[in-house]
Amino acid sequence: MWRAPQLRVVLIWAVVRLGQVLYARFGWGHDPYAFLGHVHRWAEGTIPYRDSTLEYPPGALLAFVPPYLLSGNVRRAYILWFELEMMAFDLLCVIVVAAWARCLWSDEPRRQWLAVGSYLGMTAALHNVLYSRFDVVPAALAVSALFWIVARSAPGIGGVLLGLAVATKLWPIVLVPIAFVAAYRAQHVRGAARVVAGTSIGVALPWVPLLVVAGPAAVTWIAYHTERSLQVESVWAGVVFVLDRVGWIVSQNSHDHGSWHLVGVVPEWLASWTTPVSGMLILLPWIVAWRTARDDRLPMGSPGLDDRRVLSAAAATVVGVLVGAKILSPQFLVWPAPLLALVVPAHVGTLVATAAVFLLTALVYPFGYDQLGARGEHFDTALAILVARNGALVYLYVRLVAAVRGPARKGTIHGT
């Protein structure tokens, strides 16, 4: 039976989302039509990946199936059912955030509601992509996985959820080492083994059937993304735009792979550096978390310290992916939202940086996107907004890494 606080969270979520949908419907974009096309071709007998090009992992393809079955292949009905499916995962996110917040601040209801409000505020700023893309699916699965591993000491269940998240969209793989170490610190070899086994099962559930029918073609979606250059909303592209604007370099815009990119000698050279730089940004929170846990001489599963370390390291890692990636579409900001909601109440500076990132992203897309892509009349304004957003994102990453190392004190997560 649900208790009154849980029901209040669901009610508040429903009121906020109702206002959001009434104001801007479910968002905009043609992506759901593309999702329907993939499933429709599959239903007609074509083999995904082998007979048609997909840019998503197999788990994403399976997420497109339930709306198809419920809609009877009617386009308008499919879009509605898809949006309702995304709302269900969004609700899962807010329920997990609320549950974890109660664990973190059991005697501080104000902080619990601040965490819930932070998540609702961040995702409301992304209302135009929240339900018209499927990025809320891996976000919900990933935060649920960490919750089961860390807060509920159930590494097997958490591992399966994390594996499903990886199979849906590859980025949650950066959380696997954090989950592994957290489980090892709490339950030693048994916990770590359950995370590995559960994650393997979760990845295999959607992957194996498609590998059987499509063969090696089931991994061709990886090549689709490696072929892309710097997307115009990325941190890297912001640097190129500024250097081009002051006349130091020359770059051109190109519309391919369904988005605007930058091409030229410098953009292509920078694109070659995105993978190693992303790797360093991902590794840094892992290293800081491990060394801090070792220096504290306390197991990562100890009450209080564990959740703060894991959440800060996880949020920093995912934000690091966004900072270093050559593609930074607005829906990617959904990925760290539930994790950030559990970290940002710890410090005003982190909260302000997070608010800046999400509010400026709402201006970058859709209002600034076309100006950046076409270098239109208001290009300079759009570029200023983009640079400000990217600067806030880099600053947020630095703050999150520092939070992994910082001591537990009054006013922070698990402070006493």
MARTI-967921 format. One record per residue: x, y, z of N, C-alpha, C, O in turn. Coordinates in steps of 0.2 Angstrom, whole numbers, plus 2048, in hexadecimal, padded with zeros to 3 digits. Example, Ala and Ser with C-alpha at 12.3 -4.5 7.8 and 13.67 -1.06 7.14 Angstrom:
<nodes>
8427E482783E7EA8278427F08278477EF82A 8407F58238447FB824840800827843806828 
</nodes>
This chain:
<nodes>
8047FA800800800800804806800809807804 80380B7FC8068117FC8048168027FE816803 80981980480881E80A806825807807826801 80482980C80283080A807834806806837801 80E8348088138378058148357FE8158397F9 81382F7FC81482C7F680E82E7F18108307EB 80982E7F48038307F08038387EF80183A7E9 80683C7F38068437F280B8447ED80A8497E8 8118407EC8168417E78138407E08148447DB 80F83A7E080B8397D980683E7D78068407D2 8038417DC7FE8467DB80184C7D87FF8507D4 80784E7DC80A8547DA80D8537D380D8587CE 81084D7D181384C7CB80D84D7C580E8507C0 80784A7C780184A7C27FF8517C17FE8537BB 7FF8567C67FD85C7C58028607C18008647BC 80985F7C280E8637BE80E8617B780E8657B3 80D85A7B680D8587AF8078597AB80785B7A5 80185A7AF7FB85C7AC7FC8637A97FA8657A3 7FE8677AD80086E7AB80586F7A58048737A1 80A86B7A680F86A7A180C86879A80D86B795 80886379A8058607947FF8657917FF86678B 7FC8687967F786D7937FA8737907F787678B 80087579280487B79080787978980787D785 80B87478980F87278380E86B78081286877D 80886878280686278080C85D78280E85E788 80E85877E81385378081985577E81E85177E 81A85B77B82185C77882085C77081A85C76E 82685D76D82585D76682B859763830858766 82B85875C83085475982D84E75582884C757 83184C75082E84674C83183F74E83083A74B 83483F75483883975683383375783482E755 82D83475A82882F75B82682B755825825754 82583074F82382D749829828746827823743 82F82A74883582674683581F74A83681A747 83382075083381A75482D81575282E80F751 82781875082281474D82481074782380B745 82881474282A81173C82F80B73D82E80673A 83380C7428378067448338007468357FA743 82F80174A82B7FB74D8267F87478257F2746 8237FD74381F7FB73E8237F67398207F1736 8297F873782D7F473282E7EE73582E7E8732 8307EE73C8317E773F82B7E373F82C7DD73E 8257E674081F7E274081D7DF73981A7DA738 8207E273481F7E072D8237DB72B8237D8725 8287D972F82D7D372E8347D572C8387D172B 8367DC72C83D7DE72B8407DC73283E7DD737 8477DB73184B7DA73784E7E07398527E3735 84D7E373F8507E97418587E874185B7E3742 85B7EE73F8627EE73F8657EB7388697EE735 8627E57378657E27318627E572A8657E6725 85B7E672B8577E87258567F07258547F3720 8577F372A8567FA72B85B7FD73085D7FA734 85C80472F86180773385D80A73A85880D739 86080873F85E80B74686480E74986A80C749 86281374D86881775186781575886B81875C 86381175A86280F76186480876386480475E 86680776986780076B8617FC76B85B7FF76B 8617F576C85B7F176B8567F27718507F1770 8587F47778547F577C84F7FB77A8497FB77C 85180077784D806775848803770842805770 84A7FF76B8457FC76783F7F976A8397F9768 8417F577083B7F27738377F77778317F5778 83A7FC77983680277C83080577782B80777A 83280477182D80776C82780276B822804767 8287FC76D8237F776B81C7F776F8177F776C 81C7F87768167F97798117FE77680B7FC775 81380477480E80977180B80676B806808769 80F80276780D8007618087FA7628037FA75E 8097F67678047F17687FD7F476B7F87F2769 7FE7F976E7F87FD7717F480176C7EE80276D 7F88037677F58087637F280575C7EE808759 7F37FF75B7F17FC7557F47FF74F7F17FE74A 7FA80174F7FD80474A7FA80A7477FB80C741 7F680E74B7F38147497F881A74C7F981A751 7FA81E7477FF8237487FE82774E802828753 7F882B74E7F682F7547F682B75A7F882E760 7F382575A7F28217607F981F7637FA81F769 7FE81E75E80481B76080882176480B820769 80782776180B82D76480882E76B80C82F770 80282D76C7FF82E77380182977880382A77D 80182377680381D77A80A81E77B80D81C781 80E82077781582177881782677D81A825782 81382C77D81483178281182F78881483078D 80C82B78980A82878F80F823792810823798 81281F78E81881B79081D81F79382081D799 81F82479082582979382282C79982782D79E 81C82D79A81A8307A081A82B7A681C82D7AB 8198257A481A8207A982181F7AC82281E7B2 8268207A782D81F7AA82E8267AD8328267B2 82C82B7AB82D8327AF82A8317B682D8337BB 82482E7B782182D7BD8268287C28278297C8 8298237BE82D81F7C28338237C58358227CA 8368277C083B82C7C383A82F7C983D82F7CE 8348337C98328377CF8318337D58328357DA 82E82D7D482D8287DA8338267DD8348267E3 8388247D983F8227DB8428287DE8458277E4 84282E7DB8458347DE8428357E58468377EA 83C8357E68388367EC83A8317F183B8327F7 83A82A7EF83C8257F48438267F68458257FC 8488277F284F8287F485082E7F885482E7FD 84C8347F784C83A7FB84A83880284D83B807 84583480384383280A84882E80D84982F813 84C82A80A85282780D85782B80F85A82B814 85983080A85E83580C85D83A81186183B815 85683D81185584281684E84081A849843819 84E83A81D84883882184583D82583F83D827 84984182884784682D84784D82A84685282E 84784E82484785482184285481B845854815 83C85581C83785581783885A81183785980B 83B86081483C86580F841863809840865803 84686080B84B85E80684885880284A8587FC 84485480584184F80083D8527FB83D8507F5 8398577FD83485B7F883985F7F38378607ED 83E8617F58438657F18468607EC8478627E6 84785A7ED84A8557E88448547E38468547DD 83E8537E68398517E18378577DC8378577D6 83785D7E08368637DC83C8657D783B8677D1 8428637D98488647D48478607CE8488627C8 8458597CF8448557C983E8587C583F8587BE 8398597C883385C7C48358627C08338637BA 8398677C383B86D7C083F86C7BA83E86F7B5 8448677BB8498667B68468637B08478657AA 84185E7B183E85B7AB83985F7A883785E7A2 8368637AC8318687A983486D7A483186F79F 83A86F7A683E8737A183F86F79A841873795 83F86979B84186579583A86279283A85D78E 83486579382E86379182D86178A82985D788 83186578683086477F83385D77C83285B776 83785A78083B85477E83984E78383B849782 83685078983684B78E83284578C83483F78D 82C84678982884178782883F77F82583A77D 82B84377B82C84277483283E77283383D76C 83683D77783C83977683C83377C837833780 84082E77C840829780846829785847824789 84982F78684F82F78B84D82E79285182D796 84682F79484482E79B84482779D8448257A3 84482379884481B79984B81979C84B8167A2 85081A79985781879C85881C7A385B8197A7 8568227A38578267A98538237AF8568237B4 84D8217AE84981E7B384C8177B584C8167BB 84E8137B085180D7B285780D7B685980A7BA 85C8127B48628137B78618167BE8658137C2 85D81B7BF85C81D7C68598177CB85B8177D1 8548147C885180E7CB8578097CD8568067D2 85B8077C88608027C98658047CF8668007D4 86780B7CF86B80D7D586880D7DB86A80B7E1 86180E7DB85D80E7E185D8077E485E8067EA 85C8027E085B7FB7E28627F97E58627F57EA 8677FB7E186E7F97E38707FC7EA8737F97EE 86F8037EA8728067F086D8077F686F8057FB 8678097F586380B7FA85F8047FC85D804802 85E7FF7F885A7F97FA85F7F37FA85C7EE7FC 8657F47F986A7EE7FA8677E87F68687E37F8 8657E97F08637E47EB8677E47E58647E77E0 86D7E27E58717E37DF86F7DF7D98707E17D3 86B7DA7DA8697D67D48647D97D08647DA7CA 85F7DC7D48597E07D185C7E67CD85A7E77C8 8607E97D18637F07CE8677EE7C88677F27C3 86B7E97C886F7E77C286B7E67BC86D7E87B7 8657E27BD8617E17B785E7E87B485E7E97AE 85C7EC7B98597F27B785F7F77B385E7FA7AE 8657F67B686A7FA7B386C7F77AC86E7FB7A7 86C7F07AB86D7ED7A58687EF7A08697F079A 8617F07A285C7F279D85D7F979B85C7FB795 8607FD7A086180479E867805799866808794 86C80179A87180079586F7FE78E871801789 86B7F978E8687F67888637FB7848627FB77E 86080078885C80578586080B78285E80D77D 86580D78686981378386F81278687081278D 87581278387B80F78587E81378B88281078F 87C81978C88081E79188081B79888481C79C 87A81779B87B8157A28808107A388280E7A9 88480E79E88A80979F88F80D7A38938097A7 88F8137A38948177A88928167AF8978187B3 88C8147B188A8137B888C80C7BA88C80B7C0 88E8087B688F8017B88958007BD8947FD7C2 89B8047BC8A08037C189E8067C88A08037CD 89A80B7C889880E7CE8938097D28948087D8 88F8067CE88A8017D188E7FB7D388D7F87D9 8937F97D08977F37D289B7F57D889B7F17DD 89E7FB7D98A27FC7DF89D7FD7E589F7FB7EA 8988007E48938017E98907FA7EC8907F97F2 88F7F67E788D7EF7E98927EB7ED8917E87F2 8997EC7EA89E7E97ED8A07EB7F48A17E77F9 89F7F27F58A07F57FC89B7F380189C7F2807 8957F27FE88F7F080388F7E880488E7E680A 8907E47FF88F7DD8008957D97FD8947D37FC 89A7DC7FC8A17D97FA8A07D57F389C7D87EF 8A37D07F28A37CC7EC89C7CA7EA89A7CB7E4 8987C87EE8917C67ED88D7CC7EA88A7CB7E5 88D7D27ED88A7D77EA88C7D97E38887DB7DF 8937D97E28967DB7DC8947D67D68927D87D1 8947D07D88927CB7D388B7CB7D18897CA7CB 8877CD7D68807CE7D487E7D47CF87A7D37CB 8827D97D08827DF7CC8847DD7C58807DE7C0 8897D97C488C7D77BE8877D27BA8857D37B5 8847CD7BE8807C87BB8797CC7B98777CB7B4 8777D07BE8707D47BC8717D87B686D7D87B2 8777DC7B68787E07B08787DC7AA8757DE7A5 87C7D77AA87C7D37A48767D07A28747D079C 8717CE7A686B7CC7A58677D17A28637D079D 8677D77A58637DD7A28657DF79B8617E0797 86B7DF79A86E7E079386C7DB78E86A7DC788 86C7D579086B7CF78C8637CE78A8627CC784 85F7D078E8587CF78D8557D27868527CF783 8577D97858557DB77E85A7DA7798597DA773 8617D977B8667D87768667D27738667D176C 8657CC7768667C57748617C476E8637C1769 85B7C576F8567C476A8587C77638577C475E 85A7CD76485B7D175D8627CF75B8637CF754 8677CD75F86D7CA75C86C7C475986F7C2754 8677C075B8667B97588637BB7518657B774C 85E7BF75085B7C074A85F7C574585E7C473F 8627CA7488667CF74486D7CD7438707D073E 8707C97478777C874787B7CE7498797D274D 8817CF7468867D47478837DB7468857E0748 87E7DB74187B7E173F8777E57458767EB745 8767E174B8737E47518777E97548757ED759 87D7EA7528827EF7568847F47518887F9752 8807F574B8827FA746880801748882806746 87B80174D87980875087F80C75387F812753 88480875588A80B75888E80F753890815754 88F80C74D89280F74788E81674589181B743 88881674688481B744886821748886827745 88782174E88982675289082875289282E752 89582375189C82575089D82974A8A282C749 89982974589A82C73E89883473F89A83873B 89583674589283C74589884174789D83F74B 89784874589C84D74789985074E89584E751 89C85674F89A85A75589385D75489186174F 88E85B75888785D75888786475B88B86675F 883869758883870759882872760883877762 87F86E76487D86F76B88286D77088286E776 88786976E88C86677289186C775891871772 89486A77A89986F77D89F8707788A1876778 8A186B7758A686C7708A487176A8A8875768 89E87076889B87476289B87C76589C880761 89987D76B89988476E8A088776D8A188D76B 8A588376E8AC88676E8AE8877668B088C765 8AC8837628AD88475B8A988A7588AC88E755 8A388B75A89F8907588A389775A8A389C756 8A58977608A889D7638AF89F75F8B08A475D 8B389A75E8B989B75A8B889D7538BB8A1750 8B289A7508B089C7498AE8A37498AF8A7745 8AA8A574E8A78AC74F8AC8B174F8AB8B674D 8B28B07538B78B57548BC8B474E8C18B874E 8BB8B07498BF8AF7438C58AB7448CA8AC73F 8C68A77498CC8A374A8CC89D7468D189B744 8C689A7458C68947418C089573C8BC89A73C 8BF8907378B98907338B68897348B9884734 8AF8897348AB8837358A58847318A388972F 8A287E72F89C87E72B89687A72F898875733 89087B72E88B87773088987272B889873725 88786C72E88486772A87E86372D87F862733 87986272A87385F72C87385772A872856724 87585372F87584C72D87484873487484B739 87284273387083D73986B84173D86A840743 86684473986084773D86284D74185E84F745 86885074086985674586F85A74187285873C 87086074487586574287B86374587C86274B 88186374188786274388C86774088B86B73C 89286774389886C74189D86873D89F862740 89F86A7378A48667348AA86B7328A9871732 8AF8687308B586C72F8BB8697328BB864736 8C186C7318C78697348C786973C8C886473F 8C686F73F8C686F7468C086B7498C186774E 8BA86B7478B586774A8B68607498B585C74E 8B985E7438BA8577438C08547478C084F74A 8C58597488CB85874D8C88577548CA853758 8C485C7568C185C75D8BD85575E8BD852763 8B98537598B584E7598B984775B8B684375E 8BF8477588C384175A8C68417618C883C763 8C58477648C784776B8C18467708C2845776 8BB84676E8B58457728B583F7768B483E77C 8B78397738B78337778BC83277C8BA831782 8C383477B8C88347818C68397868C783878C 8C383F7848C28447898BC84278D8BB842794 8B783F78A8B183C78E8B38377928B0836798 8B88327908BA82D7958BD83079B8BC82D7A0 8C183579A8C48387A08BF83B7A58BF83B7AB 8BA83F7A28B48427A68B083C7AA8AE83E7AF 8B08377A68AC8317AA8B082E7AF8AD82C7B4 8B682D7AE8BB82A7B38BC82E7B98BC82B7BF 8BC8357B98BE8397BE8B98387C48BC8377CA 8B28387C38AE8367C98AF8307CC8AF82F7D2 8B082B7C88B28247CB8B88247CF8B88217D5 8BD8277CD8C48277D18C382B7D78C58297DC 8BF8317D78BE8357DD8BA8317E28BC8317E8 8B582D7E08B082A7E48B48247E78B48237ED 8B88207E38BC81B7E68C181D7EB8C281A7F1 8C58227EA8CA8257EE8C78277F58CA8277FA 8C182B7F48BE82E7FA8BC8287FE8BC829804 8B88237FC8B681D8008BC81A8038BB818809 8C28197FF8C88168028CA81A8088CC81880D 8CB8218078CE82680C8C98268128CC827818 8C38268118BE8268178BF81F81B8BD81F821 8C281A8188C281481C8BB81181E8BB80E823 8B681381A8AF81081B8AD80D8158AE80F80F 8A98078168A68048108A180880D89E80C810 8A180880689C80C80289580A80489080E803 89480580788D80380988B805810886804813 89080981388E80C81A888811819888815815 88481181F87E81581E88081D81E88581F821 87D82181A87E82881988382981488282C80F 88982781488F82981088E82680988F829804 88B82080888B81C8028868207FD8888217F7 8808227FF87C8257FA87E82B7F787E82D7F1 8818307FC8848367F988A8357F488A8387EF 88E8307F689482F7F189182C7EB89382F7E5 88D8277EB88A8247E58868297E18888297DB 88282D7E487E8327E08828377DD8818397D7 88783A7E088B83F7DE88F83C7D88908407D3 8928377D98968347D48928327CE8958337C8 88C82F7CF88882D7C98868337C58878347BF 8848397C988283F7C58888427C28878447BC 88D8427C58938457C28958417BB8978447B6 89583B7BC8978377B68928387B08958397AA 88C8387B18878397AC8888407A98878417A3 8898457AD88A84C7AB89084C7A78918507A2 8958487A989C8487A589B84579E89E84879A 89684079E89583E79789284479389484478D 88E84879588B84D79189085279089085578A 89485479489985979389E85778E8A085B789 8A085078E8A584E7898A384C7828A684B77E 89C84A78289984777C89984C776899852777 89A84977089984E76A89284F768891853764 88D84B76B88684C76A88384E77088484B775 87F85377087C85677787585877587485E775 87185477386A85577286685777886885577E 86185B77885E85E77E85B85878385B859789 85885377F85684D78385B84A78885984678C 86184B78686684778A86784A791869847796 86485079286485379985F84F79D8608507A3 85B84B79A85684779F85A8427A28598407A8 8608407A086483A7A386683B7AA8648377AE 8698417AB86B8427B28668457B78678467BD 8608477B485B84B7B88598477BF85984B7C4 8578417BF85683E7C585B83D7CA85A83E7D0 86183C7C886783C7CC8698437CF86A8447D5 8688487CA86A84F7CD8658517D28668557D7 85E84F7D18598517D685B84F7DD8598527E2 85F8497DE8618477E48688497E786A8487EC 86B84D7E28718507E48718587E587485B7EA 86D85B7E186D8637E186B8667E786D86B7E9 8668627EB8648667F286A8667F686986A7FC 8708637F58758637FA87986A7FA87C86C7FF 87886E7F587C8747F58798797F08778777EA 87887F7F28758847EE8788857E78758867E2 87F8857E78838867E18818817DC8808827D6 88187B7DE87F8757D98788767D78768757D1 8738787DB86C8797D986C87F7D486887E7CF 86F8847D586F88A7D08728877C986F8897C4 8788847C987B8827C387687D7BF87687D7B9 8738787C386E8747C08688787BD8668767B7 86587C7C18608807BE8628847B885E8847B3 8688877B786A88A7B286B8867AC8698877A6 86E8807AD86F87B7A78688797A486787979E 8638787A885C8757A585887B7A285587A79D 8588817A58558877A385888979C85488B798 85E88979C86288B79686188679086188878A 86188079285F87B78D85987C78A85887B784 85487E78E84D87F78B84D885786849885782 85288978785388F78285788D77C85588E776 85C88877D86088677785B88277385C88376C 85787E77585387A77184B87B77384A87A779 84787D76F84887D76884A88476584B88575F 84A88976A84A89076785189276485189675F 85688F76785D89176486088C75F86488D75C 85D88675F85F88175B860882753865882750 85A88575185A88774A85F88C74886288D743 85F89174D86489774C86B89474B86F896747 86D88F75087488C74F87588874987A888746 87088474787088074187188473B875882737 86D88973A86D88D734871893734872897730 87489573A87889B73C8748A17398768A5735 86E8A173C8698A673A86A8AD73D86F8AE740 8658B173D8658B873F8668B974686A8BD748 8648B474A8658B575286A8B075486A8AD75A 86F8AE7508748A97518788AB75787A8A775C 87A8B275887E8B475E87B8B376487E8B1769 8748B47648708B376A8708AC76C8718AA772 86F8A876786E8A176887589E76B87589A76F 87A8A076888189E76A8838A077188689C775 8818A67738828A877A87E8A477F8818A2784 8788A277D87489E781877897782878894787 87A89477C87D88E77C88388E780884889784 88789377F88E89378388C89478B89089078F 88789778C88589879488389179688588F79C 87F88E79287D88779488288279588387F79A 88788279088C87D79189187F79689487B79A 89288679889688879D8938857A48978837A8 88D8867A48898847AB88A87C7AB88A87A7B1 88A8797A688A8717A689186F7A889286B7AC 8968737A689D8717A889E8737AF8A186F7B3 89B8787B189C87A7B98988757BD89B8737C2 8928737BB88F86E7BE8938687BF8938657C5 8968657BA89A85F7BA8A08607C08A185C7C4 8A38667C08A88677C58A58677CC8A88647D0 89F86A7CD89C86A7D389B8637D689B8617DB 89885F7D18968587D389C8547D489C8507D9 8A28557D18A88517D38AA8537D98AC84F7DD 8AA8597DB8AC85C7E28A78597E78AA8587ED 8A18587E589C8557EA89E84E7EC89C84C7F2 8A184A7E78A38447E98A88437EF8A883F7F3 8AC8487EE8B28497F38B084C7FA8B384A7FF 8AB8507F98A98557FF8A78518058A484B804 8A885380B8A585081189E85081289B855810 89B84B81689484C81889385081D897850823 88F85681D88E85A82288785D82288385B81D 88586182787E86382787D86782188186C81F 87786681E87586981787786681187686880C 87B86081287C85C80C87985580D876854812 87985180887684B80887984780E87F84680E 87584481287784081887B84481D87E841821 87B84A81C87E84E82287B84D82887584C829 87F84E82E87C84D83487D85383887B85483E 
</nodes>
